[in-house]
Amino acid sequence: MTNSKRPFAIITGASRGIGAEYARGLARQNHDLLIVARDKARLRELSQELETAHTIHAHMCVLDLAQPNSAHQLFVRAREYRQTPDLLINNAGFGLYGEFVSHPLPKIQQMLHLHIQSVVESIRLFLPGMMEQASGTIINVASIAGMLPIPYFAEYAATKAFLISFSEALAEEVKSSGVTIQACCPGQTETDFHASAGFRPSSPIPIQTASQVVQASLAAIDKKQTVVTVGWPGKLSSFLATWVPRTILTKQTARRTRPPSMT
Ligand SMILES: NC(=O)c1ccc[n+]([C@@H]2O[C@H](COP(=O)([O-])OP(=O)(O)OC[C@H]3O[C@@H](n4cnc5c(N)ncnc54)[C@H](OP(=O)(O)O)[C@@H]3O)[C@@H](O)[C@H]2O)c1
C-alpha cells in the first residue's frame, strides 16, 4: 500500500481512446492512477507520459477483463496501492458489427463478459469500501447506443442498455451513501473503436473527440448527474430515444447500419 495523499483512480481500457483521455484528465487533476488494459507497451508509454508531465504515480495493470475472475484480479491488484479507490472508471469495451448470426460465439461471450460480468463484479467488490468511507465515484462508460435497439450492433447496444439501467438503479440505491454512480453515454467518438468493429459511421451528426467526452463526464461528477450525454448530439439522441416509438427508431436505425452486402 502506498502512502500518497493524492486521490486514486482506476481506469479500465486506458491504453488508448476515451480511457487514455480519462487518464490524462485525471492526471491533470492530480490523481494517482491504475491504468488497465491488455496492451502493455501502450500502457507503459502512457504511464511514462503522465509521470513525466505531472507529479503523480500512474501504475499499470496488464489484464484481459473478458476472462473469468479478472475483476477479482483487478481488485487484488488495486489493493497493492490503496484500500479503496476514489474513482473507478469501467471503460474497456469494443464493438461487434454485422448480422448477429455471423458473429463468432467466443467474440459474443467476450463482449458479455467485458461489458457486463466484469463491470458488475468489479462494482460489487469496490463499492462496499467506497460506501464505508462515504465517498467515491463509479463511472460506467455506456453509450448513446444503449438508449435504443441497434440492428447489426444488437449485442453491443443491449450490453450498453444493461449498463445504463444498472447504473440508474444503483445510483438510486446508494444516493445517501456519499457515492456517485454515473453512466457516461458518448455518441460517435473519434477513436479506434469503429475501425476495430469494422464499421464506417455515416451519421450526419458530428463526431466528438475523446477529450470532449471526458470533460463532460468529469464535469458531471460534482453535479451528481447519473446519465451523462455529450453536447447537443447527445441531447438529441437521448430525446429521440425517449419520444420516438421504438419500432420506428429500430427500422430507421437499421437503414443506417445494414451492412452494404445486404442492401
Ligand atoms: N468511440 C465511440 O464512438 C464510442 C461511443 C460510445 C461509447 N464508446 C465506449 O467507450 C469505451 C472506450 O472505447 P473507445 O472508443 O475509447 O475505443 P478504443 O479506442 O478501441 O479503446 C478500447 C479500450 O478498451 C480496451 N479493451 C478492449 N478489450 C479489452 C479487454 N478484453 N480487457 C481489457 N481492456 C480491453 C482496449 O485496450 P487493449 O486493446 O489494450 O486491451 C482499449 O484501451 C468503450 O466501452 C466503448 O463501448 C465508444
The ligand as an ORCA input file, in Angstrom:
! r2SCAN-3c Opt
* xyz 0 1
  N     -15.759      5.556    -29.885
  C     -17.077      5.637    -29.847
  O     -17.734      6.082    -30.820
  C     -17.831      5.229    -28.605
  C     -19.157      5.659    -28.470
  C     -19.863      5.297    -27.330
  C     -19.263      4.517    -26.357
  N     -17.980      4.094    -26.506
  C     -17.407      3.255    -25.459
  O     -16.254      3.859    -24.950
  C     -15.390      2.872    -24.381
  C     -13.972      3.102    -24.871
  O     -13.950      2.900    -26.292
  P     -13.021      3.747    -27.265
  O     -13.890      4.474    -28.198
  O     -12.002      4.502    -26.495
  O     -12.382      2.545    -28.090
  P     -10.861      2.070    -28.305
  O     -10.024      3.228    -28.712
  O     -10.953      0.888    -29.192
  O     -10.400      1.636    -26.833
  C     -10.908      0.486    -26.202
  C     -10.141      0.238    -24.932
  O     -10.688     -0.947    -24.292
  C      -9.609     -1.836    -24.002
  N     -10.057     -3.232    -24.043
  C     -10.718     -3.858    -25.047
  N     -10.897     -5.156    -24.737
  C     -10.350     -5.344    -23.505
  C     -10.207     -6.479    -22.651
  N     -10.662     -7.677    -23.022
  N      -9.592     -6.320    -21.453
  C      -9.113     -5.107    -21.090
  N      -9.209     -3.991    -21.856
  C      -9.817     -4.127    -23.052
  C      -8.569     -1.558    -25.098
  O      -7.264     -1.903    -24.639
  P      -6.416     -3.194    -25.092
  O      -6.754     -3.494    -26.512
  O      -5.001     -2.761    -24.856
  O      -6.837     -4.275    -24.139
  C      -8.664     -0.038    -25.204
  O      -7.873      0.570    -24.208
  C     -15.981      1.519    -24.797
  O     -16.690      0.964    -23.707
  C     -16.952      1.886    -25.915
  O     -18.026      0.971    -25.996
  C     -17.251      4.438    -27.608
*
